[in-house]
Amino acid sequence: MSPRLPKKNISKTEWLVFLIIASATILSFTAIETGARTDGLLHVYFLDVGQGDAQLIEFEGKQVLIDGGPDGKVLSELGQVMPFNDRSIDLVILTHPDADHINGLIKVLGRYEVANILENFLENHKSPAYREWNKLKIDSTVMQAVSGQIIDLGGGAYIKVLYPIAGSSQQAKTNNNSIITMLVYGDNELLLTGDTEARVERELIGREINIDADLLKVAHHGSKTSTTDEFLDSVTPEIAFIQLGEDNNYGHPHPTILERLQSRAIKYYRTDTDGMVELILDGQNYKIVSDK
Ligand SMILES: [Zn+2]
């Protein structure tokens, strides 16, 4: 596969990130470096976007945003952690096009120069937000996610795509088409699950895909549709992160899920009560800082 160039002319310092497909084909894409922090530490911000998901990964000047929450609040959250004059993001991952993940990303595409997009394109999804997204994304280099892809962040850090599985057909439920990724830096792993439900959890386990991780972004805002006992016993996380809005209409997080975490002594953070939560990795250890 030959490299695709961004349609936009990027006039900032450029560097290459390599996306390595399972077949060892290397697809390189151009990304941009700006004033992002380069302190040798890998930062993951679980942004306080209300009822929705948004995670910003920052490492060695590279920024990856996964989902954008339900509205424009993501912009003020990004403003808190990104340098004032930084108006570019190297890679945006849309896990799936539900409103609580895509709406904020539409605002992000309006405000930031987004060099690359990774998504699981759903031809039959017809929501107005998805139509708008598909119009706005043409200024970025867009790639289809498939298991086995590796996004190399440099310095030993990388993001591996675990789901959707290569060659599999799309699921009926939008949630179950969510991209699942594993962020790895040295001794630590963070599993990022989108809104995938029990069916996908069973599939990953059945296919013996390595989902063991120290840190887990709990799927679907702590809904009881996900995070089965079997899944937690395969991931064996020490810490979990739940992104959700205060007093949300969905009853998230479900008490059963909190009990499952507690019974395994998995400490959890939740953005409705903890505000923005920052995870800091140095390759050997991790620490967590929350707003409240
Ligand atoms: Zn969601």
Residues whose N, C-alpha, C, O or C-beta is under 5 A from the ligand:
A	BS01	ZN	D100 D195
